Amino acid sequence: EMMAAACGAGVLHSGFMTRVIERSPAMQEWLRLDGRTVACCMLVGYSAVKYKRTAPRKEAKATIR
């Protein structure tokens, strides 16, 4: 994930994709899983949209000691 960010790519952890693979014998065959299960699916790619700033966030109510 950090290497992708260093190369300017974005990363998304997709639980939906994990479920699709789990329920699709065709996907399991294409990925050559041979009966193994998928625990995590990370999508990596370059975004077609560039943002000048991040979304506004509420200030955290935390005490750092």
C-alpha positions in Angstrom: 0.0 0.0 0.0 2.8 2.4 0.9 4.7 1.5 -2.3 1.6 2.3 -4.4 1.2 5.7 -2.7 4.9 6.4 -3.3 4.3 5.7 -7.0 1.3 8.0 -7.1 -1.3 5.2 -7.3 -4.4 4.9 -5.1 -5.4 1.9 -3.1 -8.8 0.5 -2.0 -9.4 -2.5 0.2 -12.5 -4.1 -1.2 -14.6 -6.4 1.0 -17.2 -6.6 -1.9 -14.6 -8.0 -4.3 -13.6 -10.6 -1.7 -17.3 -11.8 -1.5 -17.6 -11.9 -5.3 -14.5 -14.1 -5.5 -15.8 -16.3 -2.7 -19.1 -16.9 -4.5 -17.9 -17.2 -8.1 -16.3 -20.5 -9.2 -15.4 -18.8 -12.5 -13.4 -16.1 -10.7 -11.7 -18.7 -8.5 -10.7 -20.6 -11.5 -9.4 -17.5 -13.3 -7.4 -16.5 -10.3 -6.1 -20.2 -10.0 -7.0 -20.3 -6.3 -7.1 -24.2 -6.2 -9.4 -24.3 -3.1 -7.6 -21.5 -1.2 -9.7 -18.7 0.3 -9.2 -15.0 -0.3 -8.8 -13.0 3.0 -8.3 -9.6 1.5 -8.6 -7.9 -1.8 -6.6 -4.7 -2.6 -7.3 -2.7 -5.7 -4.5 -0.5 -7.0 -4.6 2.0 -9.8 -4.2 5.6 -10.9 -7.2 7.9 -10.3 -8.8 9.6 -13.3 -9.6 12.5 -10.9 -7.1 14.7 -9.0 -8.2 16.5 -5.8 -6.6 19.8 -4.7 -7.5 19.1 -1.1 -9.0 16.4 1.1 -12.6 16.4 2.4 -13.1 18.6 5.5 -13.0 16.7 8.7 -14.4 17.4 12.2 -11.7 18.2 14.8 -10.8 15.1 16.8 -11.8 15.2 20.5 -8.7 13.4 21.8 -6.1 14.0 24.4 -2.5 13.0 23.4 -0.2 12.4 26.3 
